[in-house]
C-alpha cells in the first residue's frame, strides 16, 4: 500500500467507543429485564441490535489498526531505497511523488 492510502485513527478513541457501546448494551439489557420483565419489546430489541452492530464494527476497525511506528519505519526504508529515483525525476513535485509512490 502507498502512504496516501493510510489515515490515522486514535486507538484511545476506538477503545473509549468500545467501552461506551458495551455499557450501552448492558444498560439496554438491564432496562429490558427491569422495566419489561424480560418480555419482548421491539424498541428495546432494536436498540440492543443497533448497539451490538456498532460494537461489532468498532471491534473490526480496532482489529485492522496497524501501529503507526511500523508504517513510518517501512515508509522511511522504502523512501531511502527510492530516494535517488524520486530526486532524479525532473519536473515532478518530489514530496507529492514520494507520498504517491512510496510503498509501505
N, C-alpha and C positions, 0 to 999 in steps of 0.2 A: 504494500500500500504506500501511497505517497503522503507526505506530511500534510498536504492540503485536505486529505480525506479524514483527518482526525479532528476531534474537538475535545474540549476539556469539560468534564463533569466532576464537580467536587464530591469525593467519596463521602465526606461528612454529611452533605445534603441528602444523598441517597440513603444513608444509614438512618438519618432522622425521619425521613419519609417512610421507611420500612417500619420503624418503631411506631410512628403515628398510625399507620394502617393496621398494624397488629392490635394496637389499643382500640381502634375504631371497631374492628371485628369483635373484640371481646365485649365492648360496650353494647354493640347490637345484639350479640348473643345473650347478654345479661338482660337487656330490655325485653327480648322475646320471652325469656324464662320467667321474669318477674311480672311484667305487665300483661303478657298474653298467656301466661301459664303453659307455655310450650305449644300453644295452638298455632296453626298455620296462619300467617298474616302476610299477604302479598307484598305490602310496602316494606316491611322489615326484611322479608326474604330477598327482595330486590336490592335493598341497601347492603345486605350481607354479601350477596353475589358480586355487587359492584366493588365493594371493599376488597374481597378476595381477588378479583381480577386486577385491581390496582396493585395489590401486594405482589401478585404473580409477575406483573410487568416490571415492577421495581426490582425484584429479585433477579429477573432475567437481565435487566440492564446492569445490575451490580456484577453479575457473573461475566459480563462482557468487558468490564473495565480492565484496562491494562495500566500498569504502573508507568507514569509519565517519564520516570528516570530511564527506563529501558527504551522507550520510544526516542527520547532525546539522544541517548548514547548511540543508538542504532543510526539515527539521522546524522549525527556528527561523524560517525565512522564512514557512512556512505558518502557524506559530503567531502570527507578528506580524500576518498578514492576518486570521486568525480570532480574534485575542485579544479584540477587543471583544465578539464574539458569545459567546465562552466565558465571559467575566467578567460579561456581562449575564444569563446564564442563572441563574435563581434556583432554589435547592433542589438543585443538582447539584454534586457534588464536582468542583471546577474542574480539579484535577490529573488525576483519572481521566478527566474529559471530554476534556481535552487529549490524553492518551495514546490514548484510544479513537477519537478523531475526526480527529486530525491526519494528513494525507496526506503521504507522503514520496516 
